[in-house]
Amino acid sequence: MTMKKINKYFLILIIVMLGELLFGEYFFEDRETVLAGNIEEEINLSPVKTVGKLSVEEAISKRRSIRGYKNGPLSLGEVSQLLWSAQGITANRRLRTVPSAGALYPLEIYLAAGKVKDLKSGIYRYNPERHSLIKVVDGDKRFDLFSCSFSQSSVKNAPISVVICAQYERTTGKYGERGKRYVHMEAGHVGQNIYLQAKSLNLATVVIGAFSDEDVKKILNAKEAPLYIIPIGRGK
Ligand SMILES: Cc1cc2nc3c(=O)[nH]c(=O)nc-3n(C[C@H](O)[C@H](O)[C@H](O)COP(=O)(O)O)c2cc1C
């Protein structure tokens, strides 16, 4: 091999490495998510509404933590709207409903579906790029989640729980130790969006921070760290 050729390959290698460093979070991660969608069962969610009956001021003033829910199911449309409020894409094919430090989006949203019309019970991962659900685990896991959240009945009784998980490295890779606080702040943004979206849909919810991290991670079959369990249903 001539020196000229070696230089050319070296240059290509440098460009690829730079690309990974600068855009890896967006490009490679997105590809991974999309590919996962091909391998496993994927459910496309209905388009979301960006106009509602409740003003943002009314939703804020009426927001409350509610821990008791009626027995009935949620619709897939309601689930679609709730997941979109948590992490949906709203601009430039990348920017989302919540702010994110450096637009690195370290949060992954899981759905523990117990009673949802037209959706099999199971654990799903929300795919913001395709506004779809990717099946991760079969079966109703609400009781397992309840058991590892110190038997908080809201988790057992709600038809669904949304679980906010974090892959810290996406943010600490750029911001170091300080990135951890950014990730937690971002989970707060998601939690509040879900509270307000739930209120607007006339649903009830509460954010749950007390649970065993390791057990929840196992139930979700997640590689990310769980931060919040958010049961949602029709308030009693
Ligand atoms: C970080 C955090 C963790 C929480 N963890 C729990 C929890 O484990 N269980 C629960 O029932 N409520 C939990 N809550 C909800 C609070 O109890 C609730 O927000 C508080 O009582 C005020 O009521 P409000 O939300 O209706 O204004 C948590 C709230 C926050 C912000």
PDBQT file of the ligand as one rigid body, heavy atoms in Angstrom, charges set to zero:
ROOT
HETATM    1  C1  LIG A 301     -39.558  13.630  43.417  1.00  0.00    +0.000 C 
HETATM    2  C2  LIG A 301     -40.952  13.229  43.848  1.00  0.00    +0.000 A 
HETATM    3  C3  LIG A 301     -41.185  11.966  44.322  1.00  0.00    +0.000 A 
HETATM    4  C4  LIG A 301     -42.474  11.573  44.691  1.00  0.00    +0.000 A 
HETATM    5  N1  LIG A 301     -42.691  10.287  45.076  1.00  0.00    +0.000 NA
HETATM    6  C5  LIG A 301     -43.945   9.900  45.395  1.00  0.00    +0.000 A 
HETATM    7  C6  LIG A 301     -44.198   8.547  45.756  1.00  0.00    +0.000 A 
HETATM    8  O1  LIG A 301     -43.309   7.706  45.793  1.00  0.00    +0.000 OA
HETATM    9  N2  LIG A 301     -45.474   8.214  46.029  1.00  0.00    +0.000 N 
HETATM   10  C7  LIG A 301     -46.511   9.104  45.983  1.00  0.00    +0.000 A 
HETATM   11  O2  LIG A 301     -47.647   8.705  46.216  1.00  0.00    +0.000 OA
HETATM   12  N3  LIG A 301     -46.294  10.392  45.640  1.00  0.00    +0.000 NA
HETATM   13  C8  LIG A 301     -45.048  10.818  45.355  1.00  0.00    +0.000 A 
HETATM   14  N4  LIG A 301     -44.829  12.113  44.955  1.00  0.00    +0.000 N 
HETATM   15  C9  LIG A 301     -45.953  13.048  44.846  1.00  0.00    +0.000 C 
HETATM   16  C10 LIG A 301     -46.011  14.002  46.053  1.00  0.00    +0.000 C 
HETATM   17  O3  LIG A 301     -46.417  13.282  47.194  1.00  0.00    +0.000 OA
HETATM   18  C11 LIG A 301     -47.012  15.134  45.757  1.00  0.00    +0.000 C 
HETATM   19  O4  LIG A 301     -46.534  15.880  44.664  1.00  0.00    +0.000 OA
HETATM   20  C12 LIG A 301     -47.199  16.053  46.955  1.00  0.00    +0.000 C 
HETATM   21  O5  LIG A 301     -47.904  15.397  47.974  1.00  0.00    +0.000 OA
HETATM   22  C13 LIG A 301     -47.941  17.341  46.610  1.00  0.00    +0.000 C 
HETATM   23  O6  LIG A 301     -49.218  17.059  46.075  1.00  0.00    +0.000 OA
HETATM   24  P1  LIG A 301     -49.654  17.567  44.625  1.00  0.00    +0.000 P 
HETATM   25  O7  LIG A 301     -48.784  16.933  43.617  1.00  0.00    +0.000 OA
HETATM   26  O8  LIG A 301     -51.099  17.159  44.486  1.00  0.00    +0.000 OA
HETATM   27  O9  LIG A 301     -49.523  19.060  44.578  1.00  0.00    +0.000 OA
HETATM   28  C14 LIG A 301     -43.552  12.511  44.614  1.00  0.00    +0.000 A 
HETATM   29  C15 LIG A 301     -43.296  13.803  44.134  1.00  0.00    +0.000 A 
HETATM   30  C16 LIG A 301     -42.025  14.164  43.742  1.00  0.00    +0.000 A 
HETATM   31  C17 LIG A 301     -41.796  15.552  43.186  1.00  0.00    +0.000 C 
ENDROOT
TORSDOF 0
